[in-house]
Amino acid sequence: MINEHERVVLTQSVPDSGLEAGDVGTVVHIYKDGEAYEVEFVTLDGHTAAVLTLEAAQVRPVSRRDITHTRELSVA
């Protein structure tokens, strides 16, 4: 189970928010025992890029083999 304040990885792109699969966010709220999550995505300089409600299938926990990568955010 994913807990509040844990980082998660987006498993599918959300074009309307400019987010791509692989982007990392932080869980700020858990709905219905983990059926959905409120996730905040933040730029590396600390500005909120998006806060989204996502279904459990749209995110996964960060793993030991994940590495940070950077790209420029572009919102449609």
N, CA, C and O atoms as a Tripos MOL2 file, in Angstrom:
@<TRIPOS>MOLECULE
protein
  304   303    76     0     0
PROTEIN
NO_CHARGES

@<TRIPOS>ATOM
      1 N           0.8440   -1.1900    0.0000 N.3       1 MET1
      2 CA          0.0000    0.0000    0.0000 C.3       1 MET1
      3 C           0.8870    1.2510    0.0000 C.2       1 MET1
      4 O           1.9390    1.2850    0.6370 O.2       1 MET1
      5 N           0.4530    2.2350   -0.7000 N.am      2 ILE2
      6 CA          1.1400    3.5280   -0.7580 C.3       2 ILE2
      7 C           0.5970    4.3950    0.3750 C.2       2 ILE2
      8 O          -0.6130    4.4680    0.5920 O.2       2 ILE2
      9 N           1.5010    5.0430    1.0870 N.am      3 ASN3
     10 CA          1.1130    5.8840    2.2200 C.3       3 ASN3
     11 C           1.1720    7.3630    1.8680 C.2       3 ASN3
     12 O           1.8180    7.7670    0.9000 O.2       3 ASN3
     13 N           0.4800    8.1620    2.6780 N.am      4 GLU4
     14 CA          0.5210    9.6130    2.5210 C.3       4 GLU4
     15 C           1.9630   10.1060    2.6790 C.2       4 GLU4
     16 O           2.7120    9.6020    3.5160 O.2       4 GLU4
     17 N           2.3380   11.0820    1.8780 N.am      5 HIS5
     18 CA          3.6560   11.7190    1.8620 C.3       5 HIS5
     19 C           4.7340   10.8700    1.1790 C.2       5 HIS5
     20 O           5.9010   11.2620    1.1590 O.2       5 HIS5
     21 N           4.3660    9.7250    0.6250 N.am      6 GLU6
     22 CA          5.3320    8.9310   -0.1340 C.3       6 GLU6
     23 C           5.3770    9.4130   -1.5740 C.2       6 GLU6
     24 O           4.3850    9.9040   -2.1140 O.2       6 GLU6
     25 N           6.5380    9.2640   -2.1820 N.am      7 ARG7
     26 CA          6.6710    9.5930   -3.5930 C.3       7 ARG7
     27 C           6.1370    8.4350   -4.4210 C.2       7 ARG7
     28 O           6.2830    7.2690   -4.0560 O.2       7 ARG7
     29 N           5.5150    8.7800   -5.5400 N.am      8 VAL8
     30 CA          4.9870    7.7860   -6.4720 C.3       8 VAL8
     31 C           5.3860    8.1700   -7.8920 C.2       8 VAL8
     32 O           5.7150    9.3220   -8.1780 O.2       8 VAL8
     33 N           5.3480    7.1840   -8.7630 N.am      9 VAL9
     34 CA          5.6910    7.3840  -10.1660 C.3       9 VAL9
     35 C           4.4150    7.2600  -10.9920 C.2       9 VAL9
     36 O           3.6470    6.3130  -10.8260 O.2       9 VAL9
     37 N           4.2020    8.2090  -11.8670 N.am     10 LEU10
     38 CA          3.0550    8.1860  -12.7750 C.3      10 LEU10
     39 C           3.2580    7.0710  -13.8040 C.2      10 LEU10
     40 O           4.3090    7.0080  -14.4420 O.2      10 LEU10
     41 N           2.2670    6.1930  -13.9730 N.am     11 THR11
     42 CA          2.4040    5.0700  -14.9010 C.3      11 THR11
     43 C           1.8210    5.3570  -16.2810 C.2      11 THR11
     44 O           2.0510    4.6020  -17.2260 O.2      11 THR11
     45 N           1.0740    6.4390  -16.3950 N.am     12 GLN12
     46 CA          0.5340    6.8400  -17.6940 C.3      12 GLN12
     47 C           0.5040    8.3610  -17.7850 C.2      12 GLN12
     48 O           0.3110    9.0490  -16.7830 O.2      12 GLN12
     49 N           0.6920    8.8630  -18.9620 N.am     13 SER13
     50 CA          0.7380   10.3130  -19.1680 C.3      13 SER13
     51 C          -0.6190   10.9580  -18.8950 C.2      13 SER13
     52 O          -1.6690   10.3370  -19.0610 O.2      13 SER13
     53 N          -0.5680   12.2270  -18.4720 N.am     14 VAL14
     54 CA         -1.7640   13.0530  -18.2800 C.3      14 VAL14
     55 C          -1.5170   14.3270  -19.0870 C.2      14 VAL14
     56 O          -1.1080   15.3430  -18.5250 O.2      14 VAL14
     57 N          -1.7620   14.2840  -20.3970 N.am     15 PRO15
     58 CA         -1.4160   15.3940  -21.2840 C.3      15 PRO15
     59 C          -2.0140   16.7450  -20.8930 C.2      15 PRO15
     60 O          -1.3600   17.7740  -21.0620 O.2      15 PRO15
     61 N          -3.2370   16.7610  -20.3750 N.am     16 ASP16
     62 CA         -3.8690   18.0280  -19.9990 C.3      16 ASP16
     63 C          -3.0960   18.7670  -18.9120 C.2      16 ASP16
     64 O          -3.2050   19.9870  -18.7830 O.2      16 ASP16
     65 N          -2.3150   18.0230  -18.1320 N.am     17 SER17
     66 CA         -1.5190   18.6270  -17.0620 C.3      17 SER17
     67 C          -0.0490   18.7530  -17.4260 C.2      17 SER17
     68 O           0.7510   19.2550  -16.6370 O.2      17 SER17
     69 N           0.3110   18.2920  -18.6370 N.am     18 GLY18
     70 CA          1.7000   18.3450  -19.0640 C.3      18 GLY18
     71 C           2.5650   17.2770  -18.4290 C.2      18 GLY18
     72 O           3.7920   17.3550  -18.4910 O.2      18 GLY18
     73 N           1.9440   16.2780  -17.8180 N.am     19 LEU19
     74 CA          2.6940   15.2310  -17.1290 C.3      19 LEU19
     75 C           2.8550   14.0050  -18.0070 C.2      19 LEU19
     76 O           1.9780   13.6670  -18.8020 O.2      19 LEU19
     77 N           3.9960   13.3440  -17.8460 N.am     20 GLU20
     78 CA          4.3010   12.1580  -18.6340 C.3      20 GLU20
     79 C           4.5280   10.9720  -17.7100 C.2      20 GLU20
     80 O           4.9250   11.1300  -16.5560 O.2      20 GLU20
     81 N           4.2670    9.7820  -18.2390 N.am     21 ALA21
     82 CA          4.5720    8.5710  -17.4890 C.3      21 ALA21
     83 C           6.0260    8.6460  -17.0420 C.2      21 ALA21
     84 O           6.9060    9.0050  -17.8240 O.2      21 ALA21
     85 N           6.2700    8.3080  -15.7960 N.am     22 GLY22
     86 CA          7.6080    8.3900  -15.2290 C.3      22 GLY22
     87 C           7.8180    9.6080  -14.3530 C.2      22 GLY22
     88 O           8.7730    9.6430  -13.5770 O.2      22 GLY22
     89 N           6.9480   10.6200  -14.4550 N.am     23 ASP23
     90 CA          7.0640   11.7830  -13.5790 C.3      23 ASP23
     91 C           6.7840   11.3560  -12.1340 C.2      23 ASP23
     92 O           6.0000   10.4400  -11.8840 O.2      23 ASP23
     93 N           7.4340   12.0300  -11.2030 N.am     24 VAL24
     94 CA          7.3460   11.6680   -9.7910 C.3      24 VAL24
     95 C           6.5480   12.7220   -9.0330 C.2      24 VAL24
     96 O           6.7530   13.9220   -9.2150 O.2      24 VAL24
     97 N           5.6440   12.2630   -8.1860 N.am     25 GLY25
     98 CA          4.8490   13.1540   -7.3560 C.3      25 GLY25
     99 C           4.8060   12.6460   -5.9260 C.2      25 GLY25
    100 O           5.3570   11.5910   -5.6140 O.2      25 GLY25
    101 N           4.1470   13.4080   -5.0590 N.am     26 THR26
    102 CA          4.0240   13.0480   -3.6520 C.3      26 THR26
    103 C           2.5440   12.9010   -3.2960 C.2      26 THR26
    104 O           1.7330   13.7720   -3.6100 O.2      26 THR26
    105 N           2.2070   11.8100   -2.6490 N.am     27 VAL27
    106 CA          0.8280   11.5710   -2.2230 C.3      27 VAL27
    107 C           0.4830   12.5350   -1.0950 C.2      27 VAL27
    108 O           1.1660   12.5760   -0.0720 O.2      27 VAL27
    109 N          -0.5760   13.3060   -1.2860 N.am     28 VAL28
    110 CA         -1.0110   14.2480   -0.2500 C.3      28 VAL28
    111 C          -2.3370   13.8300    0.3890 C.2      28 VAL28
    112 O          -2.7420   14.3910    1.4070 O.2      28 VAL28
    113 N          -3.0130   12.8450   -0.2100 N.am     29 HIS29
    114 CA         -4.2570   12.3250    0.3700 C.3      29 HIS29
    115 C          -4.5460   10.9630   -0.2440 C.2      29 HIS29
    116 O          -4.2490   10.7150   -1.4120 O.2      29 HIS29
    117 N          -5.1280   10.0880    0.5660 N.am     30 ILE30
    118 CA         -5.5000    8.7460    0.1140 C.3      30 ILE30
    119 C          -7.0150    8.6200    0.1830 C.2      30 ILE30
    120 O          -7.6260    8.9650    1.1940 O.2      30 ILE30
    121 N          -7.6220    8.1250   -0.8970 N.am     31 TYR31
    122 CA         -9.0670    7.9230   -0.9630 C.3      31 TYR31
    123 C          -9.4050    6.4430   -0.8910 C.2      31 TYR31
    124 O          -8.7250    5.6160   -1.4990 O.2      31 TYR31
    125 N         -10.4490    6.1110   -0.1530 N.am     32 LYS32
    126 CA        -11.0410    4.7710   -0.1120 C.3      32 LYS32
    127 C         -10.0010    3.6590    0.0050 C.2      32 LYS32
    128 O          -9.9340    2.7750   -0.8500 O.2      32 LYS32
    129 N          -9.2040    3.7040    1.0430 N.am     33 ASP33
    130 CA         -8.2100    2.6510    1.3130 C.3      33 ASP33
    131 C          -7.2920    2.3750    0.1280 C.2      33 ASP33
    132 O          -6.9460    1.2240   -0.1350 O.2      33 ASP33
    133 N          -6.8980    3.4200   -0.5830 N.am     34 GLY34
    134 CA         -5.9310    3.2720   -1.6620 C.3      34 GLY34
    135 C          -6.5210    3.0510   -3.0400 C.2      34 GLY34
    136 O          -5.7910    2.6940   -3.9650 O.2      34 GLY34
    137 N          -7.8220    3.2520   -3.2060 N.am     35 GLU35
    138 CA         -8.4140    3.1400   -4.5480 C.3      35 GLU35
    139 C          -7.9910    4.3070   -5.4260 C.2      35 GLU35
    140 O          -7.9160    4.1770   -6.6470 O.2      35 GLU35
    141 N          -7.7140    5.4560   -4.7990 N.am     36 ALA36
    142 CA         -7.2710    6.6480   -5.5260 C.3      36 ALA36
    143 C          -6.3930    7.4830   -4.6000 C.2      36 ALA36
    144 O          -6.4160    7.3380   -3.3780 O.2      36 ALA36
    145 N          -5.6110    8.3720   -5.2390 N.am     37 TYR37
    146 CA         -4.6740    9.2050   -4.4880 C.3      37 TYR37
    147 C          -4.7110   10.6330   -5.0150 C.2      37 TYR37
    148 O          -4.8600   10.8590   -6.2160 O.2      37 TYR37
    149 N          -4.5770   11.5750   -4.1200 N.am     38 GLU38
    150 CA         -4.3460   12.9690   -4.4980 C.3      38 GLU38
    151 C          -2.8250   13.1120   -4.5200 C.2      38 GLU38
    152 O          -2.1580   12.8790   -3.5120 O.2      38 GLU38
    153 N          -2.2830   13.4960   -5.6730 N.am     39 VAL39
    154 CA         -0.8300   13.5380   -5.8360 C.3      39 VAL39
    155 C          -0.4090   14.9300   -6.3020 C.2      39 VAL39
    156 O          -0.9800   15.4880   -7.2380 O.2      39 VAL39
    157 N           0.6040   15.4770   -5.6270 N.am     40 GLU40
    158 CA          1.1560   16.7710   -6.0140 C.3      40 GLU40
    159 C           2.4460   16.5450   -6.7920 C.2      40 GLU40
    160 O           3.3300   15.8070   -6.3560 O.2      40 GLU40
    161 N           2.5370   17.1890   -7.9430 N.am     41 PHE41
    162 CA          3.7340   17.1480   -8.7780 C.3      41 PHE41
    163 C           4.3920   18.5110   -8.6980 C.2      41 PHE41
    164 O           3.7440   19.5320   -8.9270 O.2      41 PHE41
    165 N           5.6770   18.5340   -8.3750 N.am     42 VAL42
    166 CA          6.3940   19.7680   -8.1020 C.3      42 VAL42
    167 C           7.6190   19.8550   -9.0100 C.2      42 VAL42
    168 O           8.3150   18.8620   -9.2210 O.2      42 VAL42
    169 N           7.8780   21.0540   -9.5470 N.am     43 THR43
    170 CA          9.1010   21.2540  -10.3280 C.3      43 THR43
    171 C          10.3010   21.1950   -9.3850 C.2      43 THR43
    172 O          10.1500   21.3120   -8.1680 O.2      43 THR43
    173 N          11.4870   21.0140   -9.9520 N.am     44 LEU44
    174 CA         12.6750   20.8800   -9.1140 C.3      44 LEU44
    175 C          12.9970   22.1380   -8.3150 C.2      44 LEU44
    176 O          13.7240   22.0680   -7.3240 O.2      44 LEU44
    177 N          12.4650   23.2920   -8.7340 N.am     45 ASP45
    178 CA         12.7020   24.5080   -7.9460 C.3      45 ASP45
    179 C          11.5810   24.7640   -6.9240 C.2      45 ASP45
    180 O          11.5310   25.8290   -6.3090 O.2      45 ASP45
    181 N          10.6840   23.7820   -6.7480 N.am     46 GLY46
    182 CA          9.7030   23.8490   -5.6730 C.3      46 GLY46
    183 C           8.3350   24.3860   -6.0060 C.2      46 GLY46
    184 O           7.5110   24.5420   -5.1040 O.2      46 GLY46
    185 N           8.0540   24.6780   -7.2670 N.am     47 HIS47
    186 CA          6.7400   25.1880   -7.6530 C.3      47 HIS47
    187 C           5.8010   24.0310   -8.0080 C.2      47 HIS47
    188 O           6.1910   23.0880   -8.6970 O.2      47 HIS47
    189 N           4.5740   24.1190   -7.5300 N.am     48 THR48
    190 CA          3.5910   23.0770   -7.8350 C.3      48 THR48
    191 C           3.2300   23.1300   -9.3130 C.2      48 THR48
    192 O           2.8190   24.1710   -9.8250 O.2      48 THR48
    193 N           3.3880   22.0010   -9.9930 N.am     49 ALA49
    194 CA          3.0360   21.8960  -11.4070 C.3      49 ALA49
    195 C           1.5950   21.4150  -11.5580 C.2      49 ALA49
    196 O           0.8880   21.8460  -12.4690 O.2      49 ALA49
    197 N           1.1590   20.5220  -10.6650 N.am     50 ALA50
    198 CA         -0.1980   19.9880  -10.7340 C.3      50 ALA50
    199 C          -0.5150   19.2490   -9.4420 C.2      50 ALA50
    200 O           0.3700   18.7050   -8.7810 O.2      50 ALA50
    201 N          -1.7890   19.2440   -9.1030 N.am     51 VAL51
    202 CA         -2.3120   18.4020   -8.0300 C.3      51 VAL51
    203 C          -3.4730   17.6410   -8.6520 C.2      51 VAL51
    204 O          -4.4650   18.2380   -9.0710 O.2      51 VAL51
    205 N          -3.3430   16.3230   -8.7100 N.am     52 LEU52
    206 CA         -4.3270   15.5000   -9.4140 C.3      52 LEU52
    207 C          -4.8540   14.3840   -8.5360 C.2      52 LEU52
    208 O          -4.1420   13.8620   -7.6790 O.2      52 LEU52
    209 N          -6.1120   14.0220   -8.7580 N.am     53 THR53
    210 CA         -6.6610   12.8140   -8.1730 C.3      53 THR53
    211 C          -6.4640   11.7010   -9.1950 C.2      53 THR53
    212 O          -6.9540   11.7810  -10.3220 O.2      53 THR53
    213 N          -5.7390   10.6620   -8.7850 N.am     54 LEU54
    214 CA         -5.3760    9.5840   -9.7010 C.3      54 LEU54
    215 C          -5.8250    8.2440   -9.1420 C.2      54 LEU54
    216 O          -5.7660    8.0100   -7.9350 O.2      54 LEU54
    217 N          -6.2700    7.3730  -10.0260 N.am     55 GLU55
    218 CA         -6.6260    6.0180   -9.6210 C.3      55 GLU55
    219 C          -5.3560    5.2460   -9.2890 C.2      55 GLU55
    220 O          -4.2730    5.5790   -9.7680 O.2      55 GLU55
    221 N          -5.4990    4.2210   -8.4730 N.am     56 ALA56
    222 CA         -4.3440    3.4390   -8.0330 C.3      56 ALA56
    223 C          -3.5360    2.8980   -9.2080 C.2      56 ALA56
    224 O          -2.3120    2.8010   -9.1140 O.2      56 ALA56
    225 N          -4.1860    2.5460  -10.3030 N.am     57 ALA57
    226 CA         -3.4860    2.0000  -11.4710 C.3      57 ALA57
    227 C          -2.6500    3.0470  -12.2000 C.2      57 ALA57
    228 O          -1.8110    2.6960  -13.0300 O.2      57 ALA57
    229 N          -2.8670    4.3160  -11.9040 N.am     58 GLN58
    230 CA         -2.1360    5.3820  -12.5890 C.3      58 GLN58
    231 C          -0.8160    5.7420  -11.9120 C.2      58 GLN58
    232 O          -0.0450    6.5430  -12.4410 O.2      58 GLN58
    233 N          -0.5550    5.1550  -10.7490 N.am     59 VAL59
    234 CA          0.6920    5.4270  -10.0300 C.3      59 VAL59
    235 C           1.2570    4.1190   -9.4930 C.2      59 VAL59
    236 O           0.5560    3.1160   -9.3560 O.2      59 VAL59
    237 N           2.5570    4.1690   -9.1930 N.am     60 ARG60
    238 CA          3.2000    3.0400   -8.5370 C.3      60 ARG60
    239 C           4.1970    3.5900   -7.5320 C.2      60 ARG60
    240 O           4.6390    4.7330   -7.6490 O.2      60 ARG60
    241 N           4.5500    2.7720   -6.5410 N.am     61 PRO61
    242 CA          5.5530    3.2360   -5.5850 C.3      61 PRO61
    243 C           6.9110    3.4200   -6.2610 C.2      61 PRO61
    244 O           7.1930    2.7840   -7.2760 O.2      61 PRO61
    245 N           7.7360    4.2750   -5.7080 N.am     62 VAL62
    246 CA          9.1110    4.4320   -6.1670 C.3      62 VAL62
    247 C           9.8650    3.1550   -5.7900 C.2      62 VAL62
    248 O           9.6730    2.6110   -4.7020 O.2      62 VAL62
    249 N          10.7190    2.6840   -6.6920 N.am     63 SER63
    250 CA         11.4980    1.4780   -6.4010 C.3      63 SER63
    251 C          12.9700    1.8270   -6.1880 C.2      63 SER63
    252 O          13.4050    2.9430   -6.4710 O.2      63 SER63
    253 N          13.7050    0.8800   -5.6970 N.am     64 ARG64
    254 CA         15.1380    1.0730   -5.4420 C.3      64 ARG64
    255 C          15.9220    1.3320   -6.7160 C.2      64 ARG64
    256 O          17.0070    1.9100   -6.6590 O.2      64 ARG64
    257 N          15.4050    0.9230   -7.8560 N.am     65 ARG65
    258 CA         16.1230    1.0530   -9.1120 C.3      65 ARG65
    259 C          15.7460    2.2990   -9.9000 C.2      65 ARG65
    260 O          16.2940    2.5400  -10.9750 O.2      65 ARG65
    261 N          14.8180    3.0910   -9.3800 N.am     66 ASP66
    262 CA         14.4220    4.3290  -10.0500 C.3      66 ASP66
    263 C          15.5130    5.3890   -9.8840 C.2      66 ASP66
    264 O          16.2040    5.4370   -8.8660 O.2      66 ASP66
    265 N          15.6510    6.2310  -10.9020 N.am     67 ILE67
    266 CA         16.6180    7.3170  -10.8690 C.3      67 ILE67
    267 C          15.9230    8.5910  -11.3460 C.2      67 ILE67
    268 O          15.0580    8.5400  -12.2210 O.2      67 ILE67
    269 N          16.2950    9.7130  -10.7800 N.am     68 THR68
    270 CA         15.6890   10.9870  -11.1630 C.3      68 THR68
    271 C          16.1990   11.4020  -12.5370 C.2      68 THR68
    272 O          17.3750   11.2290  -12.8590 O.2      68 THR68
    273 N          15.3020   11.9470  -13.3300 N.am     69 HIS69
    274 CA         15.6180   12.4490  -14.6750 C.3      69 HIS69
    275 C          14.8960   13.7710  -14.8270 C.2      69 HIS69
    276 O          13.8210   13.9480  -14.2540 O.2      69 HIS69
    277 N          15.4380   14.6830  -15.5610 N.am     70 THR70
    278 CA         14.7870   15.9790  -15.7000 C.3      70 THR70
    279 C          14.3520   16.2320  -17.1420 C.2      70 THR70
    280 O          14.9780   15.7660  -18.0950 O.2      70 THR70
    281 N          13.2680   16.9770  -17.2690 N.am     71 ARG71
    282 CA         12.7490   17.4190  -18.5560 C.3      71 ARG71
    283 C          12.0120   18.7240  -18.3030 C.2      71 ARG71
    284 O          11.6360   19.0190  -17.1690 O.2      71 ARG71
    285 N          11.8120   19.4840  -19.3300 N.am     72 GLU72
    286 CA         11.0690   20.7410  -19.1700 C.3      72 GLU72
    287 C           9.5820   20.4590  -19.2600 C.2      72 GLU72
    288 O           9.1270   19.7550  -20.1620 O.2      72 GLU72
    289 N           8.8230   21.0130  -18.3170 N.am     73 LEU73
    290 CA          7.3790   20.8430  -18.2760 C.3      73 LEU73
    291 C           6.7310   21.6520  -19.3760 C.2      73 LEU73
    292 O           6.9950   22.8450  -19.5240 O.2      73 LEU73
    293 N           5.8810   20.9990  -20.1470 N.am     74 SER74
    294 CA          5.1210   21.7300  -21.1680 C.3      74 SER74
    295 C           3.6660   21.3620  -21.0120 C.2      74 SER74
    296 O           3.2950   20.1930  -21.1220 O.2      74 SER74
    297 N           2.8450   22.3560  -20.7570 N.am     75 VAL75
    298 CA          1.4220   22.1290  -20.5540 C.3      75 VAL75
    299 C           0.7060   22.4150  -21.8570 C.2      75 VAL75
    300 O           0.9390   23.4320  -22.5110 O.2      75 VAL75
    301 N          -0.1790   21.4820  -22.2200 N.am     76 ALA76
    302 CA         -0.9200   21.6110  -23.4860 C.3      76 ALA76
    303 C          -1.8520   22.8020  -23.4510 C.2      76 ALA76
    304 O          -2.5540   23.0660  -24.4270 O.2      76 ALA76
@<TRIPOS>BOND
     1     1     2 1
     2     2     3 1
     3     3     4 2
     4     3     5 am
     5     5     6 1
     6     6     7 1
     7     7     8 2
     8     7     9 am
     9     9    10 1
    10    10    11 1
    11    11    12 2
    12    11    13 am
    13    13    14 1
    14    14    15 1
    15    15    16 2
    16    15    17 am
    17    17    18 1
    18    18    19 1
    19    19    20 2
    20    19    21 am
    21    21    22 1
    22    22    23 1
    23    23    24 2
    24    23    25 am
    25    25    26 1
    26    26    27 1
    27    27    28 2
    28    27    29 am
    29    29    30 1
    30    30    31 1
    31    31    32 2
    32    31    33 am
    33    33    34 1
    34    34    35 1
    35    35    36 2
    36    35    37 am
    37    37    38 1
    38    38    39 1
    39    39    40 2
    40    39    41 am
    41    41    42 1
    42    42    43 1
    43    43    44 2
    44    43    45 am
    45    45    46 1
    46    46    47 1
    47    47    48 2
    48    47    49 am
    49    49    50 1
    50    50    51 1
    51    51    52 2
    52    51    53 am
    53    53    54 1
    54    54    55 1
    55    55    56 2
    56    55    57 am
    57    57    58 1
    58    58    59 1
    59    59    60 2
    60    59    61 am
    61    61    62 1
    62    62    63 1
    63    63    64 2
    64    63    65 am
    65    65    66 1
    66    66    67 1
    67    67    68 2
    68    67    69 am
    69    69    70 1
    70    70    71 1
    71    71    72 2
    72    71    73 am
    73    73    74 1
    74    74    75 1
    75    75    76 2
    76    75    77 am
    77    77    78 1
    78    78    79 1
    79    79    80 2
    80    79    81 am
    81    81    82 1
    82    82    83 1
    83    83    84 2
    84    83    85 am
    85    85    86 1
    86    86    87 1
    87    87    88 2
    88    87    89 am
    89    89    90 1
    90    90    91 1
    91    91    92 2
    92    91    93 am
    93    93    94 1
    94    94    95 1
    95    95    96 2
    96    95    97 am
    97    97    98 1
    98    98    99 1
    99    99   100 2
   100    99   101 am
   101   101   102 1
   102   102   103 1
   103   103   104 2
   104   103   105 am
   105   105   106 1
   106   106   107 1
   107   107   108 2
   108   107   109 am
   109   109   110 1
   110   110   111 1
   111   111   112 2
   112   111   113 am
   113   113   114 1
   114   114   115 1
   115   115   116 2
   116   115   117 am
   117   117   118 1
   118   118   119 1
   119   119   120 2
   120   119   121 am
   121   121   122 1
   122   122   123 1
   123   123   124 2
   124   123   125 am
   125   125   126 1
   126   126   127 1
   127   127   128 2
   128   127   129 am
   129   129   130 1
   130   130   131 1
   131   131   132 2
   132   131   133 am
   133   133   134 1
   134   134   135 1
   135   135   136 2
   136   135   137 am
   137   137   138 1
   138   138   139 1
   139   139   140 2
   140   139   141 am
   141   141   142 1
   142   142   143 1
   143   143   144 2
   144   143   145 am
   145   145   146 1
   146   146   147 1
   147   147   148 2
   148   147   149 am
   149   149   150 1
   150   150   151 1
   151   151   152 2
   152   151   153 am
   153   153   154 1
   154   154   155 1
   155   155   156 2
   156   155   157 am
   157   157   158 1
   158   158   159 1
   159   159   160 2
   160   159   161 am
   161   161   162 1
   162   162   163 1
   163   163   164 2
   164   163   165 am
   165   165   166 1
   166   166   167 1
   167   167   168 2
   168   167   169 am
   169   169   170 1
   170   170   171 1
   171   171   172 2
   172   171   173 am
   173   173   174 1
   174   174   175 1
   175   175   176 2
   176   175   177 am
   177   177   178 1
   178   178   179 1
   179   179   180 2
   180   179   181 am
   181   181   182 1
   182   182   183 1
   183   183   184 2
   184   183   185 am
   185   185   186 1
   186   186   187 1
   187   187   188 2
   188   187   189 am
   189   189   190 1
   190   190   191 1
   191   191   192 2
   192   191   193 am
   193   193   194 1
   194   194   195 1
   195   195   196 2
   196   195   197 am
   197   197   198 1
   198   198   199 1
   199   199   200 2
   200   199   201 am
   201   201   202 1
   202   202   203 1
   203   203   204 2
   204   203   205 am
   205   205   206 1
   206   206   207 1
   207   207   208 2
   208   207   209 am
   209   209   210 1
   210   210   211 1
   211   211   212 2
   212   211   213 am
   213   213   214 1
   214   214   215 1
   215   215   216 2
   216   215   217 am
   217   217   218 1
   218   218   219 1
   219   219   220 2
   220   219   221 am
   221   221   222 1
   222   222   223 1
   223   223   224 2
   224   223   225 am
   225   225   226 1
   226   226   227 1
   227   227   228 2
   228   227   229 am
   229   229   230 1
   230   230   231 1
   231   231   232 2
   232   231   233 am
   233   233   234 1
   234   234   235 1
   235   235   236 2
   236   235   237 am
   237   237   238 1
   238   238   239 1
   239   239   240 2
   240   239   241 am
   241   241   242 1
   242   242   243 1
   243   243   244 2
   244   243   245 am
   245   245   246 1
   246   246   247 1
   247   247   248 2
   248   247   249 am
   249   249   250 1
   250   250   251 1
   251   251   252 2
   252   251   253 am
   253   253   254 1
   254   254   255 1
   255   255   256 2
   256   255   257 am
   257   257   258 1
   258   258   259 1
   259   259   260 2
   260   259   261 am
   261   261   262 1
   262   262   263 1
   263   263   264 2
   264   263   265 am
   265   265   266 1
   266   266   267 1
   267   267   268 2
   268   267   269 am
   269   269   270 1
   270   270   271 1
   271   271   272 2
   272   271   273 am
   273   273   274 1
   274   274   275 1
   275   275   276 2
   276   275   277 am
   277   277   278 1
   278   278   279 1
   279   279   280 2
   280   279   281 am
   281   281   282 1
   282   282   283 1
   283   283   284 2
   284   283   285 am
   285   285   286 1
   286   286   287 1
   287   287   288 2
   288   287   289 am
   289   289   290 1
   290   290   291 1
   291   291   292 2
   292   291   293 am
   293   293   294 1
   294   294   295 1
   295   295   296 2
   296   295   297 am
   297   297   298 1
   298   298   299 1
   299   299   300 2
   300   299   301 am
   301   301   302 1
   302   302   303 1
   303   303   304 2
@<TRIPOS>SUBSTRUCTURE
     1 MET1         2 RESIDUE 1 A MET
     2 ILE2         6 RESIDUE 1 A ILE
     3 ASN3        10 RESIDUE 1 A ASN
     4 GLU4        14 RESIDUE 1 A GLU
     5 HIS5        18 RESIDUE 1 A HIS
     6 GLU6        22 RESIDUE 1 A GLU
     7 ARG7        26 RESIDUE 1 A ARG
     8 VAL8        30 RESIDUE 1 A VAL
     9 VAL9        34 RESIDUE 1 A VAL
    10 LEU10       38 RESIDUE 1 A LEU
    11 THR11       42 RESIDUE 1 A THR
    12 GLN12       46 RESIDUE 1 A GLN
    13 SER13       50 RESIDUE 1 A SER
    14 VAL14       54 RESIDUE 1 A VAL
    15 PRO15       58 RESIDUE 1 A PRO
    16 ASP16       62 RESIDUE 1 A ASP
    17 SER17       66 RESIDUE 1 A SER
    18 GLY18       70 RESIDUE 1 A GLY
    19 LEU19       74 RESIDUE 1 A LEU
    20 GLU20       78 RESIDUE 1 A GLU
    21 ALA21       82 RESIDUE 1 A ALA
    22 GLY22       86 RESIDUE 1 A GLY
    23 ASP23       90 RESIDUE 1 A ASP
    24 VAL24       94 RESIDUE 1 A VAL
    25 GLY25       98 RESIDUE 1 A GLY
    26 THR26      102 RESIDUE 1 A THR
    27 VAL27      106 RESIDUE 1 A VAL
    28 VAL28      110 RESIDUE 1 A VAL
    29 HIS29      114 RESIDUE 1 A HIS
    30 ILE30      118 RESIDUE 1 A ILE
    31 TYR31      122 RESIDUE 1 A TYR
    32 LYS32      126 RESIDUE 1 A LYS
    33 ASP33      130 RESIDUE 1 A ASP
    34 GLY34      134 RESIDUE 1 A GLY
    35 GLU35      138 RESIDUE 1 A GLU
    36 ALA36      142 RESIDUE 1 A ALA
    37 TYR37      146 RESIDUE 1 A TYR
    38 GLU38      150 RESIDUE 1 A GLU
    39 VAL39      154 RESIDUE 1 A VAL
    40 GLU40      158 RESIDUE 1 A GLU
    41 PHE41      162 RESIDUE 1 A PHE
    42 VAL42      166 RESIDUE 1 A VAL
    43 THR43      170 RESIDUE 1 A THR
    44 LEU44      174 RESIDUE 1 A LEU
    45 ASP45      178 RESIDUE 1 A ASP
    46 GLY46      182 RESIDUE 1 A GLY
    47 HIS47      186 RESIDUE 1 A HIS
    48 THR48      190 RESIDUE 1 A THR
    49 ALA49      194 RESIDUE 1 A ALA
    50 ALA50      198 RESIDUE 1 A ALA
    51 VAL51      202 RESIDUE 1 A VAL
    52 LEU52      206 RESIDUE 1 A LEU
    53 THR53      210 RESIDUE 1 A THR
    54 LEU54      214 RESIDUE 1 A LEU
    55 GLU55      218 RESIDUE 1 A GLU
    56 ALA56      222 RESIDUE 1 A ALA
    57 ALA57      226 RESIDUE 1 A ALA
    58 GLN58      230 RESIDUE 1 A GLN
    59 VAL59      234 RESIDUE 1 A VAL
    60 ARG60      238 RESIDUE 1 A ARG
    61 PRO61      242 RESIDUE 1 A PRO
    62 VAL62      246 RESIDUE 1 A VAL
    63 SER63      250 RESIDUE 1 A SER
    64 ARG64      254 RESIDUE 1 A ARG
    65 ARG65      258 RESIDUE 1 A ARG
    66 ASP66      262 RESIDUE 1 A ASP
    67 ILE67      266 RESIDUE 1 A ILE
    68 THR68      270 RESIDUE 1 A THR
    69 HIS69      274 RESIDUE 1 A HIS
    70 THR70      278 RESIDUE 1 A THR
    71 ARG71      282 RESIDUE 1 A ARG
    72 GLU72      286 RESIDUE 1 A GLU
    73 LEU73      290 RESIDUE 1 A LEU
    74 SER74      294 RESIDUE 1 A SER
    75 VAL75      298 RESIDUE 1 A VAL
    76 ALA76      302 RESIDUE 1 A ALA
